[in-house]
Each structure stands twice: as structure tokens, then as C-alpha cells.
Amino acid sequence: MGSGLTHAVHHVATGKNDLPGMAKVDFGAHNELIENEANRSAKLAIRAPGNFEDQIRAANELLRGLEIYSVGDSELERDANDLKMRLTKKISFFADSILQGEQEIVAAENGMRADAFNYLVSFLMSFASRTGTRDRLNIFTTNYDRLIEAGAEAAGMHLLDRFVGSLSPVFRSSRLDLDLHYNPPGIRGEPRYLEGVARFTKLHGSMDWVSRSRDIIRLGVPFGARALKPFHETVAVGDASGLQLMIYPNAAKDRETASYPYVELFRDFAASVCRPNHTLIAFGYSFGDEHINRVIEDMLTIPSTHLVIISYSDPLQRIMNTYERLGRHAQISLMIGNHIGDFQTLVDHYLPKPAIDRTTFRMAELLKSRFGTNQSNSEKDSDVQGELEGGVA
């Protein structure tokens, strides 16, 4: 899921189309250098002129170069310190702008806010409501906001991620297949998946992740909080709180720490989607991140995989360009347009409604038909036996 989901829910709640996004910022004396590099890297990635992320990436590289080159040169050291201060402020401002979008949803009129969250819950549960015999839903997002987490809380859905702990959850590298199971009443030794659980990965980090010492900490920032600074102070990240905010492609104290969480997250992404008989549904994603597109392209080399793209529009032609470049049209389904791609229309008329475990329901019906009534009809009995032997898809 890309930023299209946030824009859609924000529009339902507020009626506005101007969600605070990744508009470019001014870096003062170094702005021209950063702007040129941002545009160059964006062009190489086959995207439109660079955005805020491209600027941050270029500013980080320039800052690292100045720090290396300025040793013993007081003037260059001042330049490096000035750029570091501006970079810290810009990242902090960007994080607060994301919070502003959350605040607008929280402060929306009660009825519209309720509608927005109802649609979000229905959207999530349409995919998360799975039978007890199927693997978990994997949710991947490039968004920095916490809208998906808020929707999961409203739905009573439990998200499994790499963070461990309650007060200050810490990111862990160990990829243990932890899950939630339960024992159905009357059945022993056959635990089943607990309903309403999904695996969740934020590929580009999150506005409430910070680097502290050698750990990545998730702050307990309420949805729609006014500012991040008070929460940064609780983990003693000091004046460089903006630089220690773990959003891609922001560098923290060193490159090892900056690369650390993202390489683990993308390993999870590749391991989850590049598997036989798996379907990847992309909603609100513009296919502007080449590192993600590369994994999707590898996925489609497996003949039994399928890609479904749902989008309101394709103004920059990124989706169609990717579709033509991949060339595997039989494995790709396009659902693009202001009708099928409209969030409310999609939820109301096209997505399946959440339901109970169909395996349990089918078994109860079969048992009832076999033992609850007189099975004098041999043809009906053979049909039921065939269903039991054939299993449930």
C-alpha cells in the first residue's frame, strides 16, 4: 500500500485533496547542489523531478562528504554544521507535517471521521479475514504515517512486526515465525490461526521510529499528536532528533545503523512475495520506487504468481510504463480509473465482506447434513463424501 491509501482516507474524512506530502524544501546555500543531485537521481530512477526524499538523500551524501573533507578546515566545518542543522530541522518539519495529516483526520467532523475509519476497517478486514488453513496476510507499506496501525486498532486486528516489547518496543533482527493460535472448543491437538492477525512491514520506516545507541526504538506517539519533539526527549536523543528519525532515506549516526532496519525489512518483503501461488495487490502505489519494483519483477518470474494493481489514476504513466516494461501481461491485472480505483466504490461494491472462518462453517454444514438428518438419498450422501475427501479450497 502506498500513499494513495492515506490520501483516500484523508479525503473521506475531511473532503480535502491537499494532504501534506513530500513537497521540496530549501537548503539555503547548498540548495542548488542538492536540487541538481535530487533531480539527477530521480531521473535515473525513471521518475518525475525529485521530491523531498530525493533531497534528503542528496543532502545526506553532501553532509557526509563535507564531514570527511572538512577535517582541519574551520570554514568547511562551519558549512557542514550549517547543513546538518538545516537537515535536522527539515526532517523534523517533515515529520510534523505527517502529523498534521493525522491531526486533520482526528479533528474531522464526527460523522465523516467515522465513515473514513469504517471504510478503512472494512478495507483491511476484507484481506485479513482468512480461513484457518491459509497463511497470514502480509501488509507492506511505503508510508511513514500510522493510518494502517490506527485502522488495525479500530478493527481489533493484531499486527505482527519485528518490534518486541510494550513500553518501548525494540526492532529485532531475528525473524521468528511468531503467531497467535487457539484451540477450538471440543477439538484437542489441532490449534488454528487466531482470526484478525496480519504481518505488517513499513518498508521506508516510520515517523515514530528513532535510533538510540545501537537500537531502533518505536515511540508511543498517539495518532494525531501535535508534535514529535516531546516524545523524542523521552528517549534522550538530544538536539539531533531529526537526524535520528528512521525514515528512508534518512541517515542516522552512521551508515551501518541507517542501512540496518531497511535491509531486514526488504528481506522480509522479498521472502514473502517471491513464492509460488502468491498474489500481490498494490493499492495506491505509483511504482516510483525502483528498489521495490525490482522485487516485484523478480516475483513475476515465478509463473504461478500474480500482480493486481488498483489505482485511482496514473498521471505520470509510471504504472503503465512498468506494465509494458515487465511484459508479463498474463500475470498482471490492472484496475485503474476513478470508478474502480475510488476507495469508497472499491470497498462498497468490489471487495469481499469480512466473514467467519469458512472452513469451520463448511464442516459444520457437512456434519449437519450427514448426521443431523436421515441420509436416505445415496446421491446426496456421495456429494457430501466427495466434498470431505476433496477438501476445501
N, C-alpha and C positions, 0 to 999 in steps of 0.2 A: 504494500500500500504506500502510495506517495502522497504528496501534498494535496492532491485532488480531494482526498477524504476530508482533510481539515477544512479546506475551502467550502466543501459541500455542507458539512455540519454547521460551520460558521454562518453560511448563507441562510440555512433553515432557521437558525436561532435568532439572527439579527436582521435578515433581509438585505445585508450589505454584501458587496463583492470585493471590498478593499481590505482583505485580511492582511495584516502586517506581514511582509515577506522578506525576501533577501535582496532589497534594493542596495545599490552600491553606496559606499561611504567615501569620505575624503580623508586621505592620509597626509595632508599637509605637503611639506617639501618633497616627500618621497612619492607623492600621489601619481605622478606621470610614469615613473618606473614601474610601480605596482600595477597601474592600469594597463600598461602595454603588455606586461607579462601575463596578467589575468586574461586579456583578450587573446593572446597567443596560445595559452594553454587550453582555453575554451575552444578555439578553432581546431586545434589538434584533436580534441575530444568530439569533434563534429557536433558542436553545439552553437547556440547563438552567442553574441558578445557576453563576456564573463559576468558573473553575478558576485554576490557577497562571498560565497565560498571560494571562488577563484581568487578574489582579492586577498582573503585570509591566507590562502596557500602561498601566494606570491609574497605577501608581507612576512610570513614566517621564514621563507627562504632568504629574503633580503636581510632580515634581522639576524639570522644565523651567520650569514656572510659578513655582516658588519661586526658581529661579536668576534669572529675569527680574525678579521683584517685589522681591527682597531686596537689590538694589543700594543700598548706603548704610545698610542696616538690619542691625545686627550680630545681633539676635535671630533675624530671619528667615534670615540666613546660617547661623546655627548649626542651625536647623531643616533647611535644605537640605543641609548637610553630614551631619547625622544620618541623613536619609532616604537620601542617596547611599551612606553606609556600610552601612546595612541592606540596601539594594537589591543592593549588591555581594556581601554575604555570602549573601543569599538565592539569587542566581543561581549563585554558586559551590557552595552547598549542593545546589541542584537538579542541577547538572552532576555532582556527586559521587554523587547518588542514582541517576542514569542509569548511572554506572559500577558502582554496586552491583548493578544488574540484570545487567550483563555479567559481573561477578565471580561471581555465583551460577551462571550458566551454565557458566563456565570451571571452577568448583570442584565441579560436579556429579559424581555417580558416573560412572565411565568409560563404562559401557555406556549409561546414559541420555543422557550428553552426546553420545556417538557417534550414537545414534538421532536426537537432535534435529538435529544437523548433517546427517545423511544425509537426513532429511526436508526440511530447508531447501534442500540442494543439489538434490534431486530436484524440489522446487517451482520453484526458479529456472530450472533447466535445461529444465523442461517448456515454458517460454515462450521461453527463449533459444535453444533448438535449432531453428534455422530453416534453410530451404533457401537455397542460394546466390543465388537470384533474388529474394529478398524483402528488404525494408528491415529495418533493425535493430530489435530490441526496444527500446522506451523505458520505463525504470523510473522512476517518480516516487514519492516517499515524503514524508510529513509527519513522520517520526520523527527524533529527534535522535541516537539511538544508532547504532552501527556494525554492527548484526547483518547487514544485507544485504551490506555490504562483507566481513564475515567469511565469510559463506556463499559469496560470489563467489570469495574466495581458496581456500576449501576445494574449490570446484568447478573451479578453474583457469580461471575466467571473467574476462575483462578488461573493466573498466568504463571507459567514456569519459565524462568530466565536463569541467567548464570549468577545472580546475586543471592548471597546467603546471609541470613541474619534478620533481625527485626528492627532494632533501634537505628543502626547504621549499616545497612546491607553492604557487603563487600563483594566485588566481582571475583569470581573464581575461574581458574583455567581448567580445572578438572571437569570434563564433560561426562558427568554421571547421568545415566538414564533414570533419574528420579521421576516418580509418577505417583498418582493417587488412585488407589483401588478400594473396592469394598466387597464384602461377601453378601450376595443376595440372600434374603431370608429363605430358609429351608434348603439352601444349597451349601454344601461344605466342600472345601478344597478347590473351588472354582472362582477365584476373585476376578472381578471385572473392572474395567476402567470406570472411574467416577466421572459422571457427566459434568459438562461445563468446565473443562480444563483444556488449556491450549499452551503450546510452546511459543514463546514470544522473544523476538530479537530485534533490537534497534540498531541497524547496520551502521548508521552515522553517529551513534552516540545519543546523548540526551542532555537537555538543559539542566537537569538535576544530578548529573554525574560530575564529580570533581576528582582530581588527582591529589592524594595526600600521602606524602612519603612514597612508599612503594605500592600503595593500594589505590584502587578505584572505588570510591565511595558513592553510594546513591543517597542524596539528601532527602529528607522528609518534607518536601516543598508541597504545600496544598495546591490543588488545582485552582488556578486563577489568583495566585498570590500576587501582591503588588510589586515586589522586588526580590531579587536573589541575594542581595548583599547581606541581610541579617542571617541567612542560612549559611552563607559562606563563612561568616565569622564564627559559627558554632564548631566548624571543623578546623579552625585556625589555619586557613590558607593565606592569610595576610593580604597585603596590597595587590599581589599578583593573582587575585582570584579569577580575573577574566582569562588569563593565560592558562590557568589550571582547570578551566571548564572543558569537559571532554565532549566536544562536538567536532565532527570531521569537517575540515582537515586541520583543526587547531592543534598546534604542538604544545605540549606541557613543558616540563623541565628539561627533558631530553628526548631524543628521537625514539629510544627504546621504549620509554613509557608511552609516548604518543602512538606508536605502532601497536603496542601491546594489546589493548582491548579489541581494536578493529580487526586484526588478523585472526583472532579467535572467533569473532562474530561472522566473518566471511567464510571461515572454515565450516561453521555450522550451516550457513546458507548453502554452500556448495554440496555438503554432505546430505542435506535434506532434499534438494530439488533434483540432483543428478542421480535419480534412482528409477528403475523401471516402473511403469504403470503409475506414474505420478503426474498430477496436473498442477500447474502453476497458474494462479489467477492474479493478474496485475490490475489493480484498480487505482485510478488517479495518478499513475506513474507515467511520466513523459518520455522515458527511455533516454534521459540525458546523462546518465552515469555509465560510462563505458566499462568500468570495473564490474558493475552489476550485469550489464548486457553480455559481457564475456562469459559469465557463469551460465546465463540463460542460453546462450548459443551452444555451450558445451552440453547443457541438458538436452537440447533438441537433437543431438547426435544419437540419442537413445530412441529407437523408433517408437516405443510404446509410451513416450511422454507426450504431453500436450500443453500448449500455452494458450490461455484465454486472456484477451486484453479488453478491458472495459474502461472507456474514457468518454468524457463529455465532448471533447474536441481534440484536434491535433493541429494547433495553429502554426507550429514550427515544422510540421511534417516529420518529426522525429520518429513517430510510431510507424508511419508508412515507409519511411526510409529503412528502418530496422527490419520491417516485414519483407521488403524487397531484397534487402541485403542477405538476410538469413536464407531465403529461398525455400524453406520447408513449409510451404503453404498448407499442406495436408495436416500438419501438426499444429497449426495456429488458427484460432478463432478470433475474429475481430468484432467487437461490439462497440462501435464508435458513433456518437451522434447525440444531439440534445434531447433525444427521447430515451433510448435505451441507456445512455450514459448519465441521465439525470438521476441523482441519488434517490429522490423520493419515488420516482416512477419505477426504478430498478427494484427497490425494496417492496413496494406495494404490489407489483404485478409480475415480477420475473423470478425473484429469489424464493427458494422453498421456505416455508414457515417452520420454525423450530418445533420439534415433536419429541415424543418419548422414544426410548430405545425400541426400534422396530424389530430387533431380534427377539426381545422378550415378548413383545406384542404378538409376533407371528407364532412363537412357540406356544403361547397361551391359547391362541385360536386353534392350533393344530391339536393340542391336548384336549381342548373342549370338544372339538368335532370327533375325536377318536373315542374318548372315554365318557363324554358328557351326554351323548345321545346313542341310540341304537344304530349301529353300523350295519344295517341290512343291505345297503346299496354297495355292492362289491366295486363298482366303478369309482364311487366317491372315495372308498377306502384306498384304492390303488392310487388315486390322485394325491391323497394326503401322504401315503407312504413315499411316493416319488418326491414330494417336496422335502420330506425329512431326510431322505437319502441324498438329494441334490444339494442340500444346504441352502443358505440364504446369501444372496449376493450383497 
